[in-house]
Amino acid sequence: MTEMETREKQRKAQKRQRWMQMESWKKGILEYLLITLATLLLVVGVHFFKFPNNFSFGGVTGVAVVLAALLKHSAATYTFIINMVLLVFGFIFLGKSFGIKTVYVSVLTSVGLSALEKWCPLTAPLTQQPVLELLFAIFLPALSAAILFNIGASGGGTDIIAMILKKYTSVPIGTALFCVDLVIVLASCFVFDIQTGLFSLTGLLAKSLVIDNVIESINLCKAFMIVCDDPDPICDYICRELGRSATIYRAEGAYTHHAKTMILTVMKRSQAIQLRNFVRRSQPDAFITIFNSSEIIGKGFRGLN
């Protein structure tokens, strides 16, 4: 290899490294924009719908609602105090494994609630419809939790307790956190009234279902099994127009015993509509099976971690 070829190879390697660094920066910025959006959704849902109605389901903000009724400070203040205490415990017990994203979410949540308490104080619920407000108090934080979970971030608060339990004990984390939330809900029945307690219990039971459904909707993809006579135009469209790939199987019709080809491919919902329409136009005799999947692991979708 000549000196000129060596220099050219080094130049290409440096260029590739700079490109990878730029892509890493772009990915990091996008992640923190999503984390910020998710945290703001949580803050809005808690301040405008959870705190004014004394809904006490769910983690730190649920504890803060009960403490605010028993003591003299506001729920936002107790949320700030508890989050900061939990951050300290996180640094003590988790050390370097305690993620910067968790710190960011915890601080932004606490500061956001304190800011809204100062700028938009509420002395009563926004509406006279507690069921409507319960829906928003469930959905907005659940949407926030789903976004955070989907990008591998933690919401702070009781998630820190979960991390500590996972590291030092064999206690089932989900069971432990649910029991803590249930105790908070039961306390609200005595601190407030039975109606508030029942609303809080409803929110506690519905929260996990909403989170699961939102996560599934975010990750939802369409998987195709296409049985056809001529796979080349379809595969060419999948690869060139949609930027996806496919797996081809040789098959045989059970009734006619004619040679067939089955194409297996997975893509986002918007692309699925395009592929379905293309196959119907180009090969109307093709047999198409389309089904939903929210757990696609592999190149072009989610990683193994």
N, C-alpha and C positions, 0 to 999 in steps of 0.2 A: 504494500500500500504506500503510495507516494505521500509526501508531506502535504501537498495540496488536497488530496483526498482525505487525509486525517483531519485537516483544518475544517473541511466541509462537513465531515461527520460530526465534529465537535460543535460547529455552528448549528447544525440541525438539532443536536441533542439539547443545546442551550435554548434554542427556540421552542422546542417541545416542552422543556421544563418551565419556561416563562408562561407558555399557554396553559399548562396544568395549574400553575400558581394562580393565574387569572381566573380560571374556572373555579378553583377552590374559593377564591375571594367572592366571586359572584354567588356561589352556592351558600357561603356563610352569610352574606348580606341578605339573600332571599330568606334564609331560615330565620334570621332575627327579625325581619319584617313580618313574617308569619307569626312568630312568637309574640311580637308586640301587638299585632292585630288580635290574636287569641286572648292575650291578657286584657286588652281593652274591652273585649266582649264580656269577659268574666267580670270586670269592674263595673260595667254598665248594668249587667244582670243583677249583680249583688246589691249595688247602691240603690237602684231605682225600683227594684221589685222584691228583693229578699229582705233587706233591712227594714223598710217601712212596714212590711206585713209581719215581721217577727218570725219569718220562716227560718227554722233552725236546723235544717238538714244539711249535712255535708261539711265535714272538716272544720277548719279554723274559723271560717265565717259563721258557722253554726254555733260554735262555742262563744264567739264574740256576741252574737245576738242574745244568748242567755245571760252572759256576764253583764252586758249593757243594761239589761232589765234589773239585775240584782244590785249593781254598783252604779257609780255616778258618771262614768265616762261613756263615750259613744262606742257603737259597734266598730266603726272604722278605727278608732284608737286601739281597741283591744285586738283587732286584726293585725295592726302594725306591731304591737308589742309581742303577740304570740309568734308572728312570723319571724321577727328578729331573734327571739329566744330559740326558735327551732333552727334558724340558720347557725347560731352559735353551737348548738348541740350537733348539727350536721358537720361543722368543721372539726369539732372535738372527736366525734366517734367515727366519721367517715374519711376525714383527711382529704387526700388528693382525689379520691373517687367521688367527692362531692362536686357535682358539675357546676360550671359557671352559668349554664342556662337556668338551673334551679335558682341560683342566687338572683339572676336577672328577673325571673318571673316573680319571685317572692318580693323583691324590693319594688318592682313596678306595680304589683298589685297593691301593696301597702301604701305607696305614695299616691297611686291613682285614687284609691278610696278616700284617703285623707284630703286630697285636692277636691274631689267632688263634694265631700262633706262641707268644705269651705265655700266652694263656688256655687253649688246647687243643693243647699240644705233642704231636707224634706221632713216635715212634721207629721205627714199623713201619707197614706198610699196615693198613687197617681190616680187611680180609679176607684169606683165602688164595686168592682168585680174581682173578688179575691181569687176565683178560679182562673180568670184570664191572667192575672198577675202571677199566679203559681206557674202557669205554663211558661211564661217568659223567664221566671226565676229558675225553672228547670232547664229550659232549652238553651239559653245563652251560655251559662256556665258549662253545660254539657257539650255544646258546640266548641267552646274554648278547649275543654279537656280533650276532645277528639282530635282537634288540630294539633295540639301539643304532643299527644301520644303518637300521632301519625308521623311526626318529624323527629321522634325520639327525644322529646324534651319533657321535663318534669314540671308539674304545676306548683311545686313547693308545698308549704303547709304540711298536711298529714302525709304527703308523699315522702317527706324527710323521715317521718316515723317509720314508714314502710321500709325505706332503705336501711335504717338502723336495725329493725327487726330481722330483715333478710340477712344481714351480715352477722348478727350476733346470736340469733335464736333460730329455732326450727318451728316457731309459731306460724301457722298459716296466715299470711299477710292479709288476704282478702277478708277472712273471717274476723281477724282482730280489728281491722278498720271498720268493718260493718258493725261490730259490737259497740265500738266507741261512738259511732254515729247514732246507733239506736239508743244508747244511754242519753245522748244529747237531745234526741227527739222526745224521749220520755220525760226528761227534765223540763222541756218546754210546756208539757201538759200541766205541770204544777206551777211553773213560773208565770205562764200566760193563761190559757184556757184550753179546753178540750178541742175546740174547733181549730185553733192554731196548731195544736199538737197533731191532729189528724191531717191537716194540710202538710205539715212537716213530714209526717210518716209517708204520705203519698209521694211527696217530692223525693224522699230517700229511696223508695222502691222504684220510682220511675227513672231516676237519674241514670242508673247503670244501663237500663234498656235504651234510653235515648243516646247515650255515648256509643254503645255498640252499633246502633243503627246508623248513626252519623259517620262513624269510622268505616262501616261497610259501604255507605254511599260514596264517601270520598275515594275509596280504593276500588270501586266497582268497575270491572272490565267485562268485556264480552268475549266468550270463547266460541269459535266456529268449528263445526265438523261439516265439511262440504264433500259430498259424494258426486263425482262428475265423470264425464268421458274425456275431456281435454283440460288438464290442469294448468297447462302453460300460460294461457292468458290471465287466469286468476292469480297464479303465483307471481307473474310479472307485475300485475296491478298491486298486489300486496307489498312487494319489495320496492318497486320504483315509485309508486304514487303515495303509498301509506307509510313507507319507511319501516315496515315490520318484516318479519320472516315467517316461515311456515314449515311444517313437517309433512312429508308426503308418504302415504301408505298405499301399497298395491292391494286391491280388494277384488272381490268377485260377488256378483249379484246372486242371492240365494235362489231366486226363482228362474232367472234366465241364464245364469252362469256366465254372463258377459263380464269381461274384464272392466273393472272400474278403478278409479283413483280417489282416495279420501285425503282431503287436505285439513290439517289441524293448525289453527292459528288463534292468537289472542291479541286483543287490542282495546283501546279506549272506546267509550261509547260513541263519541262523534265519528270516529273512524269506522265503527261497526255499521253505522247507517250507510256510509259510502260503499263499503264492501258488499253489503246486502243488496243495494240497488244495482251495483255493477254486475253481480252474479245473476240477478234476475233479468237484466238486459241482455247479457252476453250468452248465458246458458240457461234458458228458462226451464230446461229439463233437469237441472241439477237439484239434488236433495240437500237442503241446508238445515242443520240443527244449530240453534243459537242458545247459549245458556249463560247465566251470570256467574261471576266468580270475583271475590274480593281478596283472595289470597293467591296472588301470582308472584312466585319467587323465581328470579332468574334475571339474566341480562336484559336490560331495557325496562325492567319493572322494579320490584323490591329486591334488596340484597338479602343474603342469608342471615345477616345480623339485624 
